[in-house]
């Protein structure tokens, strides 16, 4: 019995995946490639890390525009309202691994029973948000946030 011949499964021409618009020497879409090349990581816009990065950048730009330091930062409660996730510290860790200078400040507060401390995160904006690849990423992330 002769083996059946199979059609070549490889696609010719264009692949089925959408082209990645964010490519540059400054930013990478893969955390591993960003870490190895020294570029900054841009997380997927639909991910919790992507939405956290968007909030951090917008808060830093706003604070810079009014000329005042960001006082409170983004707290776990703010992030829970935004992404319905209590894993803000995990996403901050990933952003730091990706080259983003996220600053942690500990806040003191009290609830009905005890005194508590929690972290508030802000971004030390040290780059230009008008770079074409970052501007395109910010635009896409804002569209995702607006659709949610």
C-alpha positions, -999 to +999 in steps of 0.1 A: +000+000+000+014+034-010+014+062+015-010+090+008+005+122-004-004+152+018-007+187+007+019+210+019+005+226+051+028+256+049+011+288+038+024+307+009+025+344+010+008+361+039+004+342+072-029+341+090-017+362+119-021+400+120+011+419+115+027+433+146+027+471+144+049+477+174+084+469+163+115+490+170+148+490+187+133+507+218+103+484+224+096+446+221+064+427+223+080+396+239+093+398+275+121+374+268+133+393+237+130+426+256+151+413+285+178+399+262+180+430+239+177+456+266+146+471+250+114+479+269+086+454+269+052+464+256+027+438+270-004+429+250-030+457+251-058+433+263-037+420+292-039+431+328-002+441+325-010+462+294-039+480+311-018+486+342+010+501+321-015+523+303-028+536+337+008+542+350+018+561+318-013+582+318-009+591+355+028+600+350+020+621+319-008+639+338+014+645+368+042+659+345+017+681+327+005+698+359+040+700+373+034+680+405+046+646+416+021+618+415+009+617+451-009+584+457-001+562+427-022+533+416-033+512+445-045+476+445-081+488+450-077+511+419-063+482+399-091+459+411-117+484+398-098+486+365-090+450+357-110+430+383-077+415+395-060+416+429-026+406+413-013+441+407+021+433+424+026+404+399+021+427+369+043+454+384+070+427+387+066+418+351+068+455+340+100+459+360+115+429+343+105+445+311+125+476+318+098+500+331+109+521+362+079+515+385+082+531+418+066+517+450+055+538+479+040+524+510+008+541+523-006+539+558-043+537+564-068+524+589-098+503+585-125+495+612-102+470+629-066+479+625-039+500+609-028+487+575-001+494+549-005+490+512+016+497+482+009+524+456+027+522+423+037+550+400+059+553+369+090+574+367+085+587+332+119+588+316+111+584+280+092+601+252+056+589+250+054+604+215+076+578+199+056+563+171+056+527+183+047+537+219+020+561+206+005+534+185+005+510+215-011+536+237-038+543+211-046+506+209-047+502+247-070+531+250-094+516+225-094+483+245-101+502+277-129+522+261-145+490+248-145+473+282 
